[in-house]
Amino acid sequence: MVVAKRTSKNQLTPLHPGGADAVRTRLAELGISEADVTDAVNWARQP
């Protein structure tokens, strides 16, 4: 993300528009589901 200060507002601009779609496509190609990602995040957050 790039942060630009314009007047009194901050503007966030993605560095790679459509990057999230590319990630979703790659995850689908690898057979990784949304549930797999959720499980991985929950595991990583364990104390």
C-alpha positions as CSV (number, residue, x, y, z in Angstrom):
1,M,0.0,0.0,0.0
2,V,1.0,3.5,-0.7
3,V,-0.2,6.2,1.7
4,A,-0.7,9.7,0.3
5,K,-1.6,12.7,2.4
6,R,-4.1,15.0,0.6
7,T,-5.5,17.9,2.5
8,S,-7.0,16.4,5.7
9,K,-7.6,12.9,4.3
10,N,-5.2,9.9,3.9
11,Q,-5.6,8.0,0.7
12,L,-4.5,4.3,0.5
13,T,-3.7,3.1,-3.0
14,P,-2.9,-0.6,-3.7
15,L,0.5,-1.2,-5.3
16,H,-0.8,-3.9,-7.5
17,P,-4.4,-3.5,-8.5
18,G,-6.1,-6.8,-8.8
19,G,-3.4,-8.5,-6.7
20,A,-6.0,-10.0,-4.4
21,D,-7.6,-11.7,-7.4
22,A,-4.3,-13.2,-8.4
23,V,-3.8,-14.6,-4.9
24,R,-7.3,-16.1,-4.9
25,T,-6.6,-17.7,-8.3
26,R,-3.3,-19.1,-7.1
27,L,-4.8,-20.5,-3.9
28,A,-7.5,-22.2,-6.0
29,E,-4.9,-23.7,-8.3
30,L,-3.1,-25.1,-5.2
31,G,-6.4,-26.5,-3.9
32,I,-6.3,-24.3,-0.8
33,S,-9.8,-23.4,0.3
34,E,-11.1,-20.5,2.4
35,A,-11.6,-22.9,5.3
36,D,-7.9,-24.0,5.0
37,V,-6.8,-20.3,5.3
38,T,-9.1,-19.8,8.3
39,D,-7.7,-22.9,10.0
40,A,-4.1,-21.7,9.3
41,V,-4.8,-18.2,10.7
42,N,-6.5,-19.6,13.8
43,W,-3.5,-22.0,14.3
44,A,-1.0,-19.1,14.0
45,R,-2.9,-17.0,16.5
46,Q,-2.7,-19.6,19.2
47,P,-0.8,-18.5,22.3
